[in-house]
Amino acid sequence: MITSEALSAGHLVNLYNSAGLRAQRADAAFARRAHGYVRAAFASGAVAEVYVSGFNDLLSGLVVGTTVYLSDTTPGTVTATPPTASGHIVQATGIVTGVNEINFEPSEPVSLA
């Protein structure tokens, strides 16, 4: 699919339709749920391969065994602290299986009132 912005390796991405399937960084602050992740960097307008399950081992600074959530402060990344702000979404994205790796299994997002 075509990227609508630059993506870094390991970024969680949101898929949406705009004259075809497109990929952008997932972002809990803007209710852009994570559908998958990329294993390479892509420029805006590039054709990207998006993985919708599996082990994303392109992350860093994680604590093994922790559930991680889509970040509402840094688009495309995960956080150990679920968002709490009104209008944001909470989406668990997986379990940390190594200090640089999660088993990507996204939950259905919950909107915060």
N, CA, C and O of each residue as an XYZ file, in Angstrom:
452
protein
N       0.819     -1.179      0.000
C       0.000      0.000      0.000
C       0.868      1.249      0.000
O       2.057      1.185      0.313
N       0.285      2.363     -0.345
C       1.017      3.629     -0.453
C       1.064      4.315      0.916
O       0.063      4.350      1.631
N       2.216      4.852      1.273
C       2.353      5.594      2.531
C       1.920      7.040      2.321
O       2.171      7.617      1.263
N       1.278      7.620      3.315
C       0.878      9.023      3.223
C       1.831      9.922      3.994
O       1.666     11.141      4.012
N       2.822      9.320      4.626
C       3.867     10.053      5.341
C       5.067      9.116      5.486
O       4.949      7.911      5.266
N       6.203      9.668      5.851
C       7.395      8.843      6.059
C       7.183      7.929      7.264
O       6.635      8.345      8.284
N       7.625      6.675      7.130
C       7.525      5.694      8.204
C       8.915      5.160      8.522
O       9.726      4.941      7.622
N       9.182      4.954      9.799
C      10.446      4.353     10.222
C      10.236      2.873     10.490
O       9.123      2.444     10.794
N      11.306      2.091     10.377
C      11.229      0.658     10.672
C      10.715      0.460     12.092
O      11.214      1.077     13.033
N       9.711     -0.406     12.241
C       9.122     -0.682     13.535
C       7.877      0.126     13.843
O       7.146     -0.206     14.775
N       7.617      1.186     13.076
C       6.421      1.992     13.337
C       5.148      1.165     13.232
O       5.017      0.314     12.352
N       4.219      1.424     14.133
C       2.873      0.875     14.038
C       2.104      1.757     13.069
O       2.231      2.981     13.101
N       1.311      1.139     12.212
C       0.624      1.902     11.178
C      -0.882      1.693     11.206
O      -1.396      0.656     11.626
N      -1.552      2.718     10.744
C      -2.997      2.748     10.579
C      -3.268      2.661      9.085
O      -2.625      3.342      8.286
N      -4.217      1.824      8.717
C      -4.594      1.669      7.315
C      -5.928      2.367      7.085
O      -6.845      2.255      7.898
N      -6.029      3.084      5.978
C      -7.271      3.795      5.676
C      -7.441      3.888      4.168
O      -6.493      3.675      3.412
N      -8.666      4.209      3.736
C      -8.962      4.297      2.314
C      -8.995      5.756      1.869
O      -9.748      6.563      2.413
N      -8.186      6.079      0.893
C      -8.192      7.394      0.251
C      -7.764      7.160     -1.186
O      -6.584      7.265     -1.520
N      -8.747      6.837     -2.042
C      -8.464      6.450     -3.429
C      -7.528      5.242     -3.438
O      -6.581      5.181     -4.222
N      -7.811      4.275     -2.549
C      -6.997      3.082     -2.397
C      -6.485      2.982     -0.982
O      -6.540      3.949     -0.222
N      -5.989      1.821     -0.627
C      -5.502      1.579      0.728
C      -4.200      2.336      0.958
O      -3.273      2.256      0.153
N      -4.143      3.062      2.052
C      -2.979      3.870      2.416
C      -2.535      3.554      3.838
O      -3.313      3.037      4.640
N      -1.273      3.870      4.145
C      -0.713      3.631      5.473
C      -0.159      4.929      6.048
O       0.509      5.697      5.355
N      -0.446      5.158      7.324
C       0.088      6.299      8.064
C       0.432      5.820      9.467
O       0.010      4.738      9.875
N       1.207      6.629     10.217
C       1.536      6.236     11.590
C       0.259      6.161     12.428
O      -0.573      7.067     12.387
N       0.114      5.082     13.180
C      -0.993      4.956     14.119
C      -0.780      5.962     15.243
O       0.356      6.244     15.624
N      -1.883      6.505     15.777
C      -1.772      7.568     16.772
C      -3.009      7.566     17.664
O      -4.107      7.870     17.198
N      -2.842      7.227     18.940
C      -3.968      7.169     19.873
C      -4.597      8.539     20.108
O      -5.779      8.618     20.440
N      -3.831      9.621     19.942
C      -4.365     10.968     20.162
C      -5.380     11.359     19.093
O      -6.251     12.192     19.345
N      -5.280     10.772     17.916
C      -6.177     11.114     16.811
C      -7.046      9.924     16.391
O      -7.573      9.890     15.279
N      -7.189      8.944     17.302
C      -8.030      7.763     17.072
C      -7.656      7.026     15.788
O      -8.521      6.491     15.095
N      -6.359      7.003     15.479
C      -5.878      6.239     14.318
C      -5.296      4.926     14.844
O      -4.106      4.835     15.142
N      -6.156      3.917     14.951
C      -5.789      2.633     15.535
C      -4.652      1.963     14.765
O      -4.436      2.241     13.585
N      -3.937      1.087     15.443
C      -2.862      0.319     14.818
C      -3.447     -0.928     14.168
O      -4.085     -1.748     14.827
N      -3.219     -1.055     12.863
C      -3.624     -2.254     12.131
C      -2.428     -3.174     11.863
O      -2.603     -4.372     11.640
N      -1.222     -2.617     11.885
C      -0.028     -3.389     11.566
C       1.229     -2.603     11.869
O       1.190     -1.595     12.575
N       2.348     -3.071     11.328
C       3.640     -2.409     11.522
C       4.497     -2.629     10.282
O       4.232     -3.516      9.471
N       5.528     -1.803     10.155
C       6.463     -1.937      9.026
C       7.817     -2.381      9.555
O       8.199     -2.037     10.673
N       8.542     -3.148      8.744
C       9.860     -3.657      9.139
C      11.006     -2.906      8.462
O      12.176     -3.238      8.653
N      10.654     -1.888      7.667
C      11.662     -1.075      6.986
C      11.172      0.364      6.962
O       9.995      0.628      7.210
N      12.066      1.288      6.666
C      11.691      2.700      6.531
C      11.147      2.940      5.123
O      11.617      2.346      4.153
N      10.155      3.813      5.030
C       9.546      4.162      3.750
C       9.322      5.662      3.688
O       8.896      6.273      4.669
N       9.606      6.254      2.542
C       9.333      7.668      2.320
C       7.841      7.849      2.050
O       7.149      6.895      1.694
N       7.359      9.050      2.218
C       5.969      9.355      1.872
C       5.748      9.066      0.397
O       6.563      9.450     -0.441
N       4.656      8.394      0.074
C       4.342      8.055     -1.306
C       4.941      6.747     -1.787
O       4.734      6.353     -2.935
N       5.685      6.069     -0.918
C       6.303      4.792     -1.290
C       5.302      3.651     -1.121
O       4.296      3.787     -0.424
N       5.592      2.537     -1.765
C       4.798      1.318     -1.581
C       5.419      0.550     -0.410
O       6.581      0.148     -0.467
N       4.629      0.352      0.649
C       5.137     -0.286      1.862
C       4.513     -1.659      2.061
O       3.366     -1.898      1.684
N       5.289     -2.557      2.662
C       4.780     -3.854      3.080
C       4.430     -3.741      4.560
O       5.288     -3.419      5.382
N       3.174     -4.006      4.896
C       2.686     -3.884      6.269
C       2.385     -5.279      6.814
O       1.710     -6.080      6.167
N       2.894     -5.553      8.007
C       2.660     -6.826      8.691
C       1.523     -6.634      9.688
O       1.540     -5.679     10.465
N       0.545     -7.520      9.676
C      -0.618     -7.362     10.552
C      -0.579     -8.279     11.769
O      -1.489     -8.240     12.598
N       0.447     -9.091     11.887
C       0.646     -9.923     13.074
C       2.104    -10.356     13.111
O       2.842    -10.194     12.140
N       2.502    -10.908     14.248
C       3.863    -11.419     14.370
C       4.696    -10.620     15.356
O       4.175     -9.812     16.125
N       6.001    -10.862     15.318
C       6.925    -10.239     16.255
C       7.569     -9.013     15.630
O       8.276     -9.107     14.627
N       7.314     -7.858     16.241
C       7.946     -6.603     15.822
C       9.170     -6.433     16.720
O       9.050     -6.038     17.879
N      10.346     -6.737     16.170
C      11.588     -6.684     16.949
C      12.429     -5.463     16.613
O      13.653     -5.487     16.742
N      11.765     -4.394     16.181
C      12.460     -3.168     15.782
C      12.167     -2.023     16.753
O      12.187     -0.854     16.369
N      11.897     -2.368     18.005
C      11.580     -1.391     19.039
C      12.738     -1.338     20.030
O      13.740     -2.030     19.847
N      12.612     -0.527     21.077
C      13.688     -0.467     22.071
C      13.145     -0.035     23.428
O      12.068      0.553     23.532
N      13.922     -0.344     24.468
C      13.622      0.115     25.814
C      12.395     -0.489     26.457
O      11.732      0.169     27.259
N      12.080     -1.725     26.122
C      10.869     -2.354     26.632
C      11.172     -3.265     27.816
O      12.310     -3.697     28.003
N      10.136     -3.555     28.619
C      10.269     -4.439     29.779
C       9.517     -5.734     29.483
O       8.303     -5.722     29.275
N      10.239     -6.838     29.466
C       9.664     -8.141     29.129
C       8.465     -8.451     30.030
O       8.508     -8.258     31.245
N       7.396     -8.939     29.393
C       6.186     -9.320     30.107
C       5.148     -8.211     30.218
O       4.015     -8.458     30.632
N       5.528     -6.995     29.852
C       4.625     -5.853     29.950
C       3.658     -5.823     28.772
O       4.035     -6.146     27.646
N       2.416     -5.437     29.034
C       1.481     -5.134     27.957
C       1.779     -3.716     27.502
O       1.928     -2.819     28.332
N       1.867     -3.499     26.196
C       2.113     -2.153     25.680
C       0.908     -1.672     24.891
O       0.120     -2.462     24.371
N       0.787     -0.344     24.817
C      -0.354      0.321     24.213
C       0.120      1.270     23.120
O       1.265      1.720     23.126
N      -0.766      1.565     22.192
C      -0.483      2.569     21.181
C      -0.274      3.910     21.879
O      -1.077      4.305     22.725
N       0.792      4.602     21.528
C       1.126      5.880     22.158
C       0.218      7.002     21.675
O      -0.188      7.043     20.513
N      -0.092      7.915     22.599
C      -0.819      9.125     22.238
C       0.096     10.350     22.276
O      -0.363     11.483     22.131
N       1.404     10.105     22.475
C       2.354     11.227     22.484
C       3.378     11.148     21.351
O       3.859     12.177     20.877
N       3.709      9.938     20.919
C       4.667      9.756     19.824
C       4.044      8.818     18.804
O       4.051      7.603     19.002
N       3.499      9.365     17.706
C       2.817      8.529     16.711
C       3.690      7.381     16.204
O       4.884      7.547     15.955
N       3.057      6.206     16.058
C       3.746      5.048     15.510
C       4.490      4.209     16.524
O       5.120      3.213     16.170
N       4.419      4.614     17.807
C       5.184      3.901     18.829
C       4.268      3.319     19.898
O       3.055      3.528     19.881
N       4.875      2.585     20.831
C       4.141      1.986     21.938
C       4.568      2.606     23.258
O       5.621      3.237     23.360
N       3.731      2.412     24.262
C       4.009      2.890     25.612
C       3.467      1.875     26.612
O       2.506      1.161     26.327
N       4.085      1.817     27.773
C       3.611      0.917     28.827
C       2.434      1.524     29.588
O       1.759      0.829     30.348
N       2.187      2.820     29.386
C       1.111      3.530     30.082
C      -0.032      3.813     29.126
O       0.168      4.530     28.146
N      -1.221      3.280     29.370
C      -2.336      3.545     28.462
C      -2.736      5.021     28.485
O      -2.651      5.665     29.530
N      -3.166      5.559     27.352
C      -3.634      6.945     27.309
C      -4.822      7.160     28.249
O      -5.588      6.235     28.521
N      -4.962      8.396     28.742
C      -6.067      8.728     29.645
C      -6.840      9.964     29.201
O      -7.869     10.278     29.798
N      -6.383     10.669     28.183
C      -7.005     11.929     27.784
C      -8.310     11.717     27.015
O      -8.432     10.791     26.214
N      -9.253     12.569     27.269
C     -10.535     12.541     26.576
C     -10.325     12.677     25.071
O      -9.517     13.487     24.616
N     -11.064     11.873     24.306
C     -10.965     11.910     22.854
C      -9.889     11.005     22.271
O      -9.858     10.777     21.061
N      -9.008     10.488     23.119
C      -7.969      9.564     22.664
C      -8.529      8.143     22.691
O      -9.624      7.906     23.202
N      -7.770      7.209     22.139
C      -8.158      5.806     22.216
C      -7.144      5.029     23.040
O      -5.977      5.409     23.133
N      -7.602      3.939     23.634
C      -6.721      2.990     24.310
C      -6.743      1.721     23.472
O      -7.797      1.126     23.247
N      -5.565      1.317     23.016
C      -5.449      0.089     22.233
C      -4.215     -0.674     22.687
O      -3.091     -0.221     22.473
N      -4.416     -1.828     23.312
C      -3.284     -2.699     23.623
C      -2.753     -3.226     22.292
O      -3.525     -3.639     21.426
N      -1.434     -3.208     22.137
C      -0.847     -3.626     20.863
C      -0.054     -4.919     20.970
O       0.342     -5.489     19.953
N       0.183     -5.388     22.190
C       0.883     -6.650     22.337
C       1.563     -6.799     23.671
O       1.458     -5.943     24.550
N       2.272     -7.921     23.805
C       3.043     -8.245     24.997
C       4.522     -8.177     24.629
O       4.931     -8.650     23.569
N       5.317     -7.584     25.516
C       6.759     -7.486     25.286
C       7.389     -8.856     25.500
O       7.263     -9.448     26.572
N       8.065     -9.349     24.472
C       8.703    -10.669     24.537
C      10.227    -10.583     24.592
O      10.900    -11.594     24.796
N      10.773     -9.375     24.410
C      12.202     -9.108     24.497
C      12.384     -7.605     24.641
O      11.455     -6.853     24.345
N      13.535     -7.148     25.079
C      13.710     -5.710     25.325
C      13.513     -4.865     24.071
O      13.336     -3.651     24.171
N      13.540     -5.482     22.901
C      13.323     -4.768     21.638
C      12.177     -5.355     20.827
O      12.080     -5.098     19.627
N      11.297     -6.147     21.465
C      10.335     -6.915     20.675
C       8.983     -7.039     21.366
O       8.896     -7.226     22.580
N       7.918     -6.927     20.550
C       6.574     -7.250     21.026
C       5.964     -8.295     20.103
O       6.286     -8.377     18.917
N       5.074     -9.090     20.683
C       4.237     -9.972     19.877
C       3.031     -9.112     19.511
O       2.159     -8.879     20.348
N       2.977     -8.638     18.264
C       1.941     -7.696     17.837
C       0.609     -8.412     17.698
O       0.402     -9.192     16.769
N      -0.284     -8.140     18.623
C      -1.639     -8.678     18.637
C      -2.554     -7.547     19.091
O      -2.916     -7.493     20.266
N      -2.936     -6.645     18.195
C      -3.703     -5.475     18.602
C      -5.125     -5.801     19.066
O      -5.809     -6.643     18.485
N      -5.543     -5.125     20.110
C      -6.915     -5.259     20.591
C      -7.807     -4.247     19.861
O      -7.321     -3.369     19.148
N      -9.097     -4.390     20.054
C     -10.022     -3.376     19.563
C      -9.807     -2.114     20.403
O      -9.733     -2.203     21.628
N      -9.705     -0.951     19.774
C      -9.504      0.277     20.555
C     -10.767      0.684     21.304
O     -11.887      0.398     20.881
N     -10.551      1.358     22.420
C     -11.645      1.905     23.225
C     -11.482      3.418     23.232
O     -10.415      3.929     23.572
N     -12.545      4.142     22.856
C     -12.512      5.612     22.863
C     -12.741      6.136     24.270
O     -13.619      5.657     24.987
N     -11.943      7.126     24.660
C     -12.087      7.738     25.976
C     -13.001      8.948     25.884
O     -12.816      9.811     25.026
N     -13.982      9.010     26.764
C     -14.941     10.127     26.756
C     -14.352     11.329     27.467
O     -15.004     12.369     27.567
